[in-house]
Amino acid sequence: MTSRYTFGGDEHVFVEVSEEMSLEAFFTTLSMTNAVRDAKIDGVTEICPANASFQIKFDPDVIHPDALMDKLKSMETTAAKQEPKLTTRIIEIPVYYQDPWTHETLMRFRERHQDPEATDIEYAARINGYDSVEAFIAAHSGAPWFVSMVGFVSGLPFLYQMVERERQIQVPKYLRPRTDTPKLTVGYGGCFSCVYSVRGAGGYQMFGVTPMPIYDPEQKTGYLKDFMVFFKPGDIVKWKPIDRAEYDRCLAEVEANTYAPRIREVVFSLDAFNADINGTNAKLEEALYAD
């Protein structure tokens, strides 16, 4: 994997780690941006990680662009020699699949969809070779997901399925974007799942909704008092399918500000994952539900 370094105007360095989405590319991006943050390089004013790439904003009056470029390349060489291991969080996110709110929305925009005769999740199940929506939901929720990036819209996580490449779900975005998407919709586009942090336009397929807030600019939600954005790059997510009764119960706790997400700290090794994907995922799930 060879990164490509380019200047973006007078104040930015853009680093493309890979043209292909993969856990290896995400790890390189995370290790590099964490190293730049920890190094506290004079003149660096902003660090923006993304999917398989990142951008550094700097003050050219403080650090010469070529000097910064050399530092970044040196840090990548050092990072490449380290074991790809991460201390992170695994988080349970409840999902009410095929909920009435995303269903009402998707039905308003069928003329923008590849298959106007099917719902989004029916279409996704069919093109991925599943015999039923239930089997598709089991596949979507059955393995953990890696948060590779947070952004585009404030607080919105991009999640990458932690399974063998041949098992990964692939679903195209709408032919034309919607002008409406319910807040906290669990969506899918390309190889990424996501959670829409706010209501607004969108083009990802809509599978369901979570009752769990992930973005609170007023920081009134108990578990968001320290920071308005819930997700962090490197988080690992486990979807939990729930029904309407469980959704209403969770929502009542959210409204009473007593809802607490299930979160456990874990150490994730990319080498161990690649050596035994199913075994690693089982250990992650075991850690999540350990008392």
PyMOL commands that set and color helices and strands:
alter all, ss='L'
color gray80, all
select helices_A, chain A and resi 23-39+65-80+100-108+110-112+120-127+133-142+165-167+222-224+244-255+270-275+277-288
alter helices_A, ss='H'
color red, helices_A
select strands_A, chain A and resi 4-8+12-16+44-50+53-58+85-97+145-150+157-161+185-189+192-195+205-209+236-241+263-269
alter strands_A, ss='S'
color yellow, strands_A
deselect
rebuild
show_as cartoon
